[in-house]
Amino acid sequence: MKRVCSVFQQILNVFSRSEFEQLARKHGGERHARGFTCWDQFVAMLFCHLGKAQSLREICGGLASAEGKLSHLGIDRAPAKSTLSYANAHRPWQVFESLFYLLLDRCKNLTPKRRLKFKNALLSLDATVIDLCASVFDWAKFRTTKGGIKLHMLLDNQGLLPSYALITDAKTSDIRPARQMTFSPGTIVVFDRGYNDFLWFVTLTLQGVWFVTRMKDGTRYRVVERREVPRHGNILRDEVIELDVNLKPYDIELDSPVLFRRIEVRVPDRDEPMVFLTNHLQFAASTIAAIYKERWQIELLFKALKQNLRIKTFVGTSSNALHIQIWTALIAMLILRYLQLKSQFAWSLSNLLAMLRFNLFTYRYLWSWLDNPFSPPDTLPDSLQLTLT
């Protein structure tokens, strides 16, 4: 039998300790550490998500109750509440942002690519608001009696992994961070009507980036071509159009007008048809509708984050503490996805997290347990020590 440490320690082995320390030095995370390192902080915050701890008291108390098993995690003792609170308020959250992208590259190598109807890369762009109490988080005041922050994300639909994340205040419009993003030519980006910006649409088209979105009501356009649609299908209209947008104030001069497609689709269980807008003139209208349907994957990602990880209740009230908790939640999401990919058992995300929570400090070989979680643990071999007469 293999002598193993706790399941939690084996999960932490996914990370290279030397690479983590390099990130901590790069961002100055160990400055004035005084015995409580960035690694100690990371272990505590990861325990917050995987163990579903509700407060600083539960984080520190839960780790303290596992004394004797903490040395395997690379920490000497459980932190005090004040120590962890101060670290979350003052340590740079960029350490955990860099760690997220480091683990993301590792997960991409394992993720099987989903087969889509086309060879282009497909990305879903969206944002979600995380509500906060305005009286406690006064720096994040969103409305009169409400506070909040906004999490902007970009999802790779072929591997179902988040490829980009940005945290802003809730007042930031969705389109503002989107304008700063760069995409490879040939990429297809799908988003909802919150990103409706005609100038950005023209910019993406000139860069060779395709997009699919829903068309806003009242949009002014001119029909250039009406294409034939199947008689007995869900496609009602397929039109090539020219948007009524003035580009002169932006110093953009075009040799020819930029053309788009307006596709009207009948959707079951809806009284009114859905109208899509795209700059891809070659795909079939049914393919455009299927691309927009793929946008639902990023909604499922937001739902999984909010339901399974600690990004609705926070253990700190400062902006820095919130950034650290959200970035460690995204790291925990990648860990769960990594374990799903390495396992042969058909885990759901919520079930995997629940079983991990029950077994964090048990001594089981993680990879065998992932493949067969309900088998009895291996027994230790009988002692070979002879009895003295």
Secondary structure, DSSP 4 states (H G I P E B T S, - for coil): ------HHHHHHTTS-HHHHHHHHHHTTTTTT-TT--HHHHHHHHHHHHHTT--SHHHHHHHHHTTTTSSGGGT-SSPPPHHHHHHHHHHS-THHHHHHHHHHHHHHHTTPPPPP-SSSS-EEEEEEEEEEE-TTT-GGGEEETTEEEEEEEEEEETTTTEEEEEEEEETTS-THHHHHH----TT-EEE--GGG--HHHHHHHHHTT-EEEEEPPTT--EEEEEE----TTSSEEEEEEEEE----GGGT---SSPPPEEEEEE--TT-SS-EEEEES-SSS-HHHHHHHHHTTHHHHHHHHHHHHHSSSSS-S--SHHHHHHHHHHHHHHHHHHHHHHHH-SS---HHHHHHHHHHHTTS---HHHHHHSTTSPPPPPPPP-PPPP-
